[in-house]
Amino acid sequence: MRWCVSIGAALVAGAMAGGDVAGIAAPNPGNQLGHQLASKGADPSVDVELILAVDVSYSMDMDELALQREGYAQAIVSREFLQALKTGPNGKIAVTYFEWAASGDQKIIIPWRVIDGPETADAVANEIMKTPIRRASRTSISGAINFAMPLFDESPHRGLRRVIDISGDGPNNNGSPVTAARDAALEKGIVINGLPIMVKEPSYSTMDIDHLDFYYEDCVIGGPGSFVVTIKERDKFKEAIRTKLVLEVAGRMPERPIVPVASKEPRVNCMIGEKIWQDRWGR
């Protein structure tokens, strides 16, 4: 089962204010040793191998890109995040952070790092913030997923879970179909969570679509306990990122899901981005 959560909902407000991670979420059914561990032939050394895949396409304005960077950096050093670290059997995670745009445009900002407390969290946050912000053309969620999958094999750490966390403000419009990439990741036991950014009204001059949250739920995310946290207000940007990372690190999912994902046909055409691009530019 996969779920969507609006950051405006009262999902975490009280519990996060009190620092009670367990109070904000129910156990994630994917929080267990997967077949990937057996295939790697190693005991888990971290609770989760987490890939942060961050959209830097031109549809993101500079203010959004800055908020996104600050959001991840501040989330990693937050009290809630550090408390979530303590809930796992190993008390540490492995994380890598890369930015993406077109199908062949991905840039690793943070190679695999272990976060096991305030000092290592500070080091990763500082590394995120010191890298110059960039923008690039096109939006290839499938390219991001395809780039992320082999990073798990390159990781020197072994986790109880493997999670790709994808943020973005538009649908896939470049590269292979997003559902093909998603399904390939799910076959490897990887969970994909989504952070759709919906702070602007859809415009013909951009690749924005209505119901980007539905698109992410039905076409992008997948795996046991996968979920979406939607950003619909600019001033909730950082809170949303923190909420999502806390849930992922703690290996939990929303306690009171808002919208269950459709079990049959997608509510939004999973090729809508490619169609819009073709209709507007003919290529």
Secondary structure, DSSP 8 states (H G I E B T S, - for coil): --EEEETTSTTSHHHHHTT-SGGGEEE-TT-S--HHHHHHT---SEEEEEEEEEE-BTTS-HHHHHHHHHHHHHHHTSHHHHHHHTTSSSS-EEEEEEEE-STT-EEEEEEEEEE-SHHHHHHHHHHHHHS----BS---HHHHHHHHHHHHHH-S--EEEEEEEEEESS---SSS-HHHHHHHHHHTT-EEEEEEB--S---TTS---TTHHHHIIIII-BSTT-EEEEB-SGGGHHHHHHHHHHHHHHTEEESS-SEE--SSS-SS-TTHHHHHHHHHH--
